[in-house]
Amino acid sequence: MKISNTKPGYFLLRTPLKDFRLFLLLLLPLLTFAQNKISGVVTDNKGLKLAGVEIYNRATNTKLLTDKNGFFEIEPKKPASYDLVFFKEGFAIVEQNDISTGSSIKIVLNKINQLTEVIIRKQNDKLQSLYKLNDIEETAIYAGKKTEVINISKLTANKATNNARQIFAQVVGLTINESSDGGLQLSIGGRGLNPNRTANFNTRQNNYDISADVLGYPESYYATPTEALEEIQIIRGAASLQYGTQFGGLINFKLKTPTTKPFEFSTRSTIGSYGLGTNFTSVSGTNKKFSYYSFYNYKQGNGYRPNSDFESKNYFANLNYQFTPQTSVHLDYTYYNYLAQQAGGLTDAQFYKNPKQSNRTRNWFAVNWNLFALRLKHQWNLDTDFSVQLFGLNASRKALGFRDNRITTPDPMQERDLIIGKFVNWGAETRYLKRYPIGQQKSAFLIGAKYYQSNNQQQQGPGSADTNANFNLATTAYPYYQNQSDFRFPNKNLALFGENIFKINANFTVTPGFRIEKIITKADGYYKKINRDFAGNIILNETKNENTVKDRNLLLLGVGLSYKPKKGLEIYGNASQNYRSVTFSDIRTINPSQQIDENITDEKGYTSDIGLRGHIQHIITFDTSIFGLYYNDKIGEYDSTNASNQIVKIRANTGTALTYGFETLVDWNIAKSCFKDTENLSWNVFTNSAITKSSYLKSAIPSIKKGYEVEFVPLFNIKTGTSLGYKNVMSSIQFTHVSSQLSSASSNNSNNVLTGISGTIPAYSVADISCSYKWKNWKLEAGITNFTNNHYFTRRATGYPGPGIIPSDNRTFYTTVEFLF
């Protein structure tokens, strides 16, 4: 091949025919690859090229950004047609469907001249509907499961204190343990599951575990701040197959993703009743392939009752690097530290006389949490996704105080009871998802594995006689009480799980799944058995050594069905096996108000859902279903007495139980259905109702009769409310009613008002109101929680923060000022 220069700036190609064919052969793959690309430029309506426009590929569920010249390029692995969504803050969303590979397009985004709060929320709603949980999301399958997503940007609520009653208002069937600690912990349950520290759900943040120990102590002491959240995903039913063995399902707190701007700064400061003061400050940005999001959250307050001061510090950092459009890596670090004084519990008589009172001045609780996560996501092609995630926890929680089950007994001001728990664990989870054709339909197969290892420690003994938060063991003060228990809990778990979506036709899918678990839990240590006479003198002080190993091999099966007869309507159903192991940490904690049955064993059962969900012309959205939970050897508590004839709760396998009910959520867009000009108007009304029944089918415990109701199951759990917005003013009002429920399995015929740990949790009703106003980069929020000033409680605690009744807050006020730059 010869090249000669005939004129300045021009070249003449002189080649024989043979060389020319070789040249075309080398050039052909490049030309073919170029024909597979989709490229283009995004401008505004004046022709100005727009950088940082977010482009969402609905087929691949991936995103990319335009460069500084407004240019973008998508490189699919094979020719096809794609649906793309173009979004930039301050501009109207544009959808382009059926764009063929090889196309070069120009997209024009129209600037919104008056960007009001209502318009911003409508934009977010539209994005939410585009990004909603589909049958397949990256390396997860949701077909046939009961899924609920809370879009945080839509909420007008008290976000500064993580007010769960408002935040989870549109999630059906949840029961909530309320406290006055500024939302430092989250305690939700439902369908007969104890709400205490959300222990019956697999609790995750950005898809990794955040509880103390998934196997041995699945309680969540860390609550992701609502102000940092983009959405909350609740997946019930057959979710256990992908995320664990638990009966409750999955709660995943998805944090905000980095802004497409080079830099964004936001700060929110809140003041409220009882000395509440919080600040939430975040920074975020994207620079080419690198993006980040970080926040710092500080809270302090005095609490609704005396002796309820609290202070917390929470820091989070998320770093992301997009190597290619198909490959990215993500690093998360979370630091959480708080100290809370605990006012103790009350008897029924104390509560009804004065719910604000406290006779505990030296009870304290401290948490120190360090979470780490590293995730790699890769898409080999349009049909193959892969992810691997490493995560770890280094944390502790310390509880200190006087907690005699004679709640009216004054604190003797001597050495306090101290419990120290240290949690060190790590794990790895990998997922592989492959889409493949069967006939004219595309099915999908998911296979994954998880390895989890923990080496936790728990000590209990006498603490100091001080009044402050001194968490040191008083090892010389009480020789009889030195280290009442000292245990190590080295646990291991290996799980293999898989699901397959069989798409029978365009409307009907069947999704069977399995989970194989190998669970090894160990307890190595000792505890003291101490008995007293009626005068309080020690008559027995015996040390018992324990070295226990429990090795289980499980196979859990499940199936989900989904039928979509037409667009906007789906009939779904699922059934799954479930399992819950005994937690050694609970077994060997010495508690004056609680005893453990030495024969307690693991819990097994089933969950199932059948439901109908969808929307009617995007005006009415609904999800209605019936469900059933079957527990074999249910782990619960029943009332009894100890050797001193004091009322205590016995933790044991309370029997075989069934919980079933009807749940429905309906949301009506009044603005869209009743008004013509709705650009700056939003008005929605929702009702969230659960009617739940339960009964014990059999029990070996004499005080639990066949037909007795299951604890933590209110017959009626109703939440309803409305949100109204015009331009930059938003408001919401919400009403909650929960009927009475039992606090223990044998309290059907008893309600001993002499002790706060035993009896029913009476029905209660509560109402909340919130509003906000936005002006330029500023936003003002305010509200009143429990504005009817009702006196009620949601918990009878057997240990910290009690024992006894823990009153909920009366009327409280809050005001938040936000600045966004």
Summary of the structure (lengths in Angstrom):
residues: 821
radius of gyration: 29.1
end to end distance: 59.8
largest distance: 114.8
contacts: 2887
relative contact order: 0.11
helix: 8%
strand: 56%
